[in-house]
Amino acid sequence: MRAQRAYDAWPVLPSVSPSLDGPLFGESTAAPVVASLLLPGLGQALDGRRWMASAFAALEVAGWWVALDGRRDGRRLRGEYRDFAWEVARGSPIPRVEGPFEYYERLTQWPRSGAFDADPSAPGIQPERAPDAFNGRQWRLAADIFLRGDLDASPIAPGYDSALEYYSDRAYPAELAWDWAGDSRSQQRFADVITASDDAFRRSSVAFGAVVANHLLSAIEVYVHRRLQRDAVDLSVTPGVGPIRGAGMLRIRLFH
């Protein structure tokens, strides 16, 4: 009776018994292995194993569908949260400037950015000092590092230029300023859309990884079948227990 081992993840390349004779890839083995590597299920179809070929082909189609659907949802939700931030928190400035992803993450964490230059009428840059503003926090950090914590240090004080450079590199300018104006519900809604967008992109990445694994597994299965003259895997799907919400887990059993 053959032993059975169950895995809840994609398996590594199964070992081949050293007692088998012949090269690892003979002419009769190489073609279907390469075919399955390029198009999952094709090697199995060449062997006349229609069910196994259909299973790998179905996994390929499902993987690409989930990957592309997740990418489409992620882009749509990304546009939605950027539009929402621009209209609600940023005051719809023209021209519209978009920041990197970390910028939008900070919009979920801080009620406002504060001003970049707290007094435009004065010469030079007057850093924001409000502790509840993101820019104010950057000036506080700069003062702690270079000015011994003196937020009101004179511009001629030792270390002031370094502190101002630190602040200028990290604080957000006027075109990226935001203020939720105490509207925590809108800020939470914005955060929820970002989370949904992240989940969609993550779902796409996981599905794309599964597509790559499906190519490898199909090629491995053909190779083992050609060497051992029996099916190498048993494929089944357990619904509702996968790492992604609403997804199932593919269970793969290797037979030795």
Secondary structure, 3 states (H helix, E strand, C coil): CCCEEEECCCCCCCCCCCCCCCCCCCHHHHHHHHHHHHCCCHHHHHCCCHHHHHHHHHHHHHHHHHHHHHHHHHHHHHHHHHHHHHHHHCCCCCCCCCCCHHHHHHHHHCCECCCCCCCCCCCCCCCCCCCCEHHHHHHHHHHHHHCCCCCCCCCCCCCHHHHHHHHHHHCCCHHHCCECCCCHHHHHHHHHHHHHHHHHHHHHHHHHHHHHHHHHHHHHHHHHHHHHCCCCEEEEEECCCCCCCCCCEEEEEEEC
